[in-house]
C-alpha cells in the first residue's frame, strides 16, 4: 500500500502557474513500483484524468485539455510526484487528486485526499 498526500493547491489568476506535489509513504513496495496519476474533479462534474507517469518517468500521458500546459514529473529519491501547471484557465478549477497504481494493475488503488486549485481573477 502507498499513502499519498497532495499539496501546493491554491488561488491563482488566469494565465498563472502552480506546482502540485504528491508525497508518498509506502509499506512494502517502494514508490518506484507505482505508476502515478493526477486526476481532477470540478463541482458538478465527474472526476477526470489529467496526467500519468510510469515508474521511472520514461512514459508520460496527458489529457488533451492540458497538453502543452501541464507537465508531470517524479523524484523517486524523494518519494514525490509533481504536476507543474502553467497558463491556467478558469476551467482548470477543481480538486486535484494524485493516485498510485502498481505497475500491471488495472486500477489506481491508492488515492490522496485532494488539493483545491481555483483559477480566478
Long-range contacts (C-beta under 8 A, 24 or more apart in sequence): 1-26, 1-27, 1-28, 1-109, 1-110, 2-26, 2-27, 2-29, 2-31, 2-34, 2-100, 2-110, 3-110, 4-98, 4-99, 4-100, 4-110, 4-111, 4-112, 5-112, 5-113, 6-96, 6-97, 6-98, 6-112, 6-113, 6-114, 6-115, 7-115, 8-115, 9-96, 9-115, 9-116, 9-117, 10-116, 10-117, 10-118, 11-118, 11-120, 12-88, 12-117, 12-118, 12-119, 13-119, 13-120, 13-121, 14-88, 14-89, 14-90, 14-119, 14-120, 14-121, 15-87, 15-88, 16-88, 16-119, 17-84, 17-85, 17-86, 17-87, 17-88, 18-85, 18-88, 18-117, 19-82, 19-83, 19-84, 19-85, 20-82, 20-83, 20-85, 20-96, 20-98, 20-115, 20-117, 21-80, 21-81, 21-82, 22-80, 22-81, 22-82, 22-83, 22-98, 22-112, 23-78, 23-79, 23-80, 24-79, 24-80, 24-81, 24-100, 25-79, 26-79, 29-102, 30-76, 31-76, 31-79, 32-56, 32-76, 33-102, 33-103, 34-100, 34-101, 34-102, 34-103, 34-110, 35-100, 35-101, 35-102, 35-103, 36-72, 36-74, 36-81, 36-98, 36-99, 36-100, 36-101, 37-98, 37-99, 37-100, 37-101, 37-108, 38-72, 38-81, 38-83, 38-96, 38-97, 38-98, 38-99, 39-96, 39-97, 39-98, 39-99, 40-92, 40-94, 40-95, 40-96, 40-97, 40-117, 41-94, 41-95, 41-97, 41-114, 42-91, 42-93, 42-94, 42-95, 45-94, 47-97, 50-83, 50-96, 51-83, 53-81, 54-103, 55-103, 65-91, 66-92, 85-117, 88-117, 88-119, 89-119, 90-119, 90-120, 91-119, 92-117, 92-119, 93-117, 93-118, 93-119, 93-120
